[in-house]
């Protein structure tokens, strides 16, 4: 099947997808123990070491339980230039789209590296989160501090950054 693509719509969707920025852990207590024994709170040194690993490990753990948490996850993944984490927070549609527009020119990883190198908004702050079924939107700040809208979709139990909805 051959796709007919409106060049302006394609460019707009690509820019919107690449404009997003977003992983924060909402609970910072690190627990130790195994499933057969009660968990005990880790020592401050163990907590610091595990937190540092979590911040630097590719695809570092973070919550995608809400649209705002997903945005923050992606924002921090960009700061770390973590390609694995960026893929984790992107919807299947967004990944397929970026793969399609880069076909023959650059890989998805190359595109995500460019995204990670680009400037992003001043903070991971969001506002006006709205959820309707498995779709959501929120506002985030671009590089100049202007509030823009981002669309997200729920895939399984995780919220993922998606392509913008058609107007």
N, C-alpha and C positions, 0 to 999 in steps of 0.2 A: 504494500500500500504506500503510495507516495503522498507525502504531506505537503500541502500548500500553506506557506507561512507568510503572513503579513510582516514585512521587514520592520516596520515601525513597531508593531506589537512585540515582535521578537526582541528588538533592541530594548524596548521598555521593560519587558520581563527580565531580560538579562541584567539590565542596570539595577532593577529593583532587587533581584536575587543577590547580586553582588554587593548591594548597598547595606545589606543587613550586617549586624554586628552582634555576638552573644556568648562559666559553669560554676555555679556556686553550689557549695554544699550547704544545706540548710542546718545541719547538725554537725558540730565540730568535735563532739566527744568521740574519741576512738576507744572502742571496747575490745578487750582481748578475751580469749577463752575459746572453748569449742562448743559444739551444739549439745554435748552431753553434760556440760557443767555450766553453772551460772556465769554470766559475763561479769568481768571485773573491769573497773576503770583502769586504763593504761597509765603508766607513769608519764609525767610531763615530757621527759626526754623521748619516750617511745611515741607519744602523740606528735611531738614536733617532727621527728623523723618521718613518721607515716604521712603527716600533712605535707611535708616537703616532697615526698615521693608522689603523692596524689596531685600536687600542683605541676609536676614536671613530667609525669608518665604520659605517654601517648594515649589519647582517648580517656584521660583521667576521669574518674568517677564523678558524677554530678547528676543532679536531678533534672529530669525532663517532665516532672509530674504536673506542672502548670505551664501555660504559655510564657509567663514572665520568667520562670526558672529556666525554660528552654532558651529564651533569648539571652539570659545571663550566662548560661553554659556556652553558647556560641560566641558571645562577646569575649569571654575569658579564653576560649579556645583560640580565637584570633590573636589575642595578646601573646599567647604562648606559641603561636604558629603551629598548632597541633592539628595536622591534617586528618588524623584518625578521628579526633573529637569533632571536627567540623563535619565530616561525613556522617557521624552519629546523629547530629542535630538537624541534618537536612532531610527533607521528605524524599520519598522515592521519586516523585515527579520532578523535584528540583534537581536531583542527581541525574536523572535521565535527560533532562533538558540541558544541563551543563555539558554532559557527555556528548549530546547530539550537536550542540553548537561548537564544540571543540574538536569534533571529529576531523581527523586528518591534519589538524593544526597543533593542538596541545591536549595533553591528557587532563582528566579531571583533577588529578593531584597538582598539575602545573597551574591550573586555574585557581585552585584553592590556595596555593602558595602566593599567587598574585593578590588574592583577596586578603590574605593574612598580612601581606606587606603594606597594603593600602591603609591610609589613615582611617580611623573610625571615630565615632562620637566620643564626647568627653567622659561619659559615664555609662554604666550598664542600666541606668534607671529606665523604667518603663511607666506608662500611665494608660488609663482608659482601656484596660484589658476587657474584652468582651468575648464570651464563649457562647456558641450556638451549635449544639450537638457536637460533631467531631471537627468543627471549624472554629477558629478564633482569630481575633485581631488584637493588636496592641499598638501603642505609639512608642517610638524610641527616638533618640536624638541623633541626627547626622553630624558630620564633621563640623558644620557651622553652628550647631546647636538647635537647628530647626527640627520640629517634631514631625516625623513621618509615620505612616501606617505600615505595619508588617502583618502578613497573613501567616497563620500556622494551621496545621492539620494534625489530628490525633491518629497515630499509627500504633495499634496495639495499646499499650499503656503509656506511651510517650508522646509528648507534643513535639512536633518537628516544624522547622521553618520551611514554608512552602512558597510556591510561585504566587504572585499576586492574582487575586480573583479578577476575572474579566469585568470591566465596568458595566 
